[in-house]
Amino acid sequence: MRTTVELKPEHRSRLLAIAAKRGEKGFSNVLNEAVESYLGAEAERERKIQRALQLQGVLTRKDAAALYKKVAALRASWR
């Protein structure tokens, strides 16, 4: 599908350079790969968030307090 996308001139230049290295005239294939990569990363990010949210309430209060104490001690030892 054809569409109009506004790009910074330096991004357009870099996309054209990548396409040229591949022997392609335009950068549509490079842009499609970038979009696929971005969408995949966003889907993975969403899966990780949902997985983390499912862990809410898994620790007992006692275990959570002990973990919090250990993390606080570690953070205190950082520069």
The 8 nearest C-alpha neighbors of each residue, nearest first, counted from 0:
[[1, 2, 3, 27, 31, 4, 28, 30],
 [0, 2, 3, 4, 27, 31, 30, 28],
 [1, 3, 4, 0, 5, 27, 30, 31],
 [2, 4, 5, 1, 6, 0, 27, 30],
 [5, 3, 6, 2, 1, 7, 11, 30],
 [4, 6, 3, 7, 8, 11, 2, 10],
 [7, 5, 11, 8, 10, 4, 9, 3],
 [6, 8, 10, 9, 11, 5, 12, 4],
 [7, 9, 11, 10, 6, 12, 13, 5],
 [8, 10, 12, 11, 7, 13, 6, 14],
 [11, 9, 13, 7, 12, 8, 14, 6],
 [12, 10, 8, 14, 9, 13, 15, 6],
 [13, 11, 9, 15, 10, 14, 16, 8],
 [12, 14, 16, 10, 15, 11, 9, 17],
 [13, 15, 11, 17, 16, 12, 26, 10],
 [14, 16, 18, 12, 13, 17, 26, 19],
 [17, 15, 13, 19, 18, 14, 12, 20],
 [18, 16, 14, 20, 19, 15, 13, 21],
 [17, 19, 15, 23, 21, 26, 16, 20],
 [18, 20, 22, 16, 21, 23, 17, 15],
 [21, 19, 17, 18, 22, 16, 23, 15],
 [22, 20, 18, 19, 23, 17, 16, 24],
 [21, 23, 19, 20, 18, 24, 17, 25],
 [22, 24, 18, 19, 21, 25, 26, 20],
 [25, 23, 19, 22, 18, 26, 15, 21],
 [26, 24, 23, 27, 18, 15, 28, 19],
 [25, 27, 29, 18, 15, 28, 14, 30],
 [28, 26, 30, 29, 25, 31, 18, 32],
 [29, 27, 31, 30, 26, 32, 25, 18],
 [28, 30, 32, 26, 31, 27, 33, 18],
 [29, 31, 33, 27, 32, 28, 26, 34],
 [32, 30, 28, 34, 33, 29, 27, 35],
 [33, 31, 35, 29, 30, 34, 36, 28],
 [32, 34, 30, 36, 31, 35, 37, 29],
 [33, 35, 37, 31, 36, 32, 38, 30],
 [36, 34, 32, 38, 33, 37, 39, 31],
 [35, 37, 33, 39, 34, 38, 32, 40],
 [38, 36, 34, 40, 39, 35, 33, 41],
 [37, 39, 41, 35, 40, 36, 34, 42],
 [40, 38, 42, 36, 37, 41, 35, 43],
 [39, 41, 43, 37, 38, 42, 44, 36],
 [40, 42, 44, 38, 43, 39, 37, 45],
 [41, 43, 45, 39, 44, 40, 38, 46],
 [44, 42, 46, 40, 45, 41, 39, 47],
 [45, 43, 41, 47, 42, 46, 40, 48],
 [44, 46, 48, 42, 43, 47, 41, 49],
 [47, 45, 43, 49, 44, 48, 50, 42],
 [48, 46, 50, 44, 45, 49, 51, 43],
 [47, 49, 45, 51, 50, 46, 52, 44],
 [50, 48, 52, 46, 51, 47, 45, 53],
 [49, 51, 47, 53, 48, 52, 46, 54],
 [52, 50, 48, 54, 53, 49, 47, 55],
 [51, 53, 49, 54, 50, 55, 48, 47],
 [52, 54, 50, 51, 55, 49, 56, 57],
 [55, 53, 51, 52, 57, 56, 50, 58],
 [56, 54, 52, 53, 57, 51, 58, 50],
 [55, 57, 58, 54, 59, 53, 60, 52],
 [58, 56, 54, 55, 59, 53, 63, 60],
 [59, 57, 56, 63, 62, 60, 55, 61],
 [58, 60, 62, 61, 63, 57, 56, 64],
 [61, 59, 63, 62, 64, 58, 65, 56],
 [60, 62, 64, 59, 63, 65, 58, 66],
 [63, 61, 65, 59, 64, 60, 58, 66],
 [62, 64, 60, 66, 65, 61, 58, 59],
 [65, 63, 67, 61, 62, 66, 60, 68],
 [64, 66, 62, 68, 67, 63, 61, 69],
 [67, 65, 63, 69, 68, 64, 62, 70],
 [66, 68, 64, 70, 65, 69, 63, 71],
 [67, 69, 65, 71, 66, 70, 64, 72],
 [70, 68, 72, 66, 71, 67, 73, 65],
 [71, 69, 73, 67, 72, 68, 74, 66],
 [70, 72, 74, 68, 69, 73, 67, 75],
 [73, 71, 75, 69, 70, 74, 68, 76],
 [74, 72, 70, 76, 75, 71, 69, 77],
 [75, 73, 71, 77, 76, 72, 70, 78],
 [74, 76, 72, 73, 77, 71, 78, 70],
 [75, 77, 73, 74, 72, 78, 71, 70],
 [78, 76, 74, 75, 73, 72, 71, 70],
 [77, 76, 75, 74, 73, 72, 71, 70]]
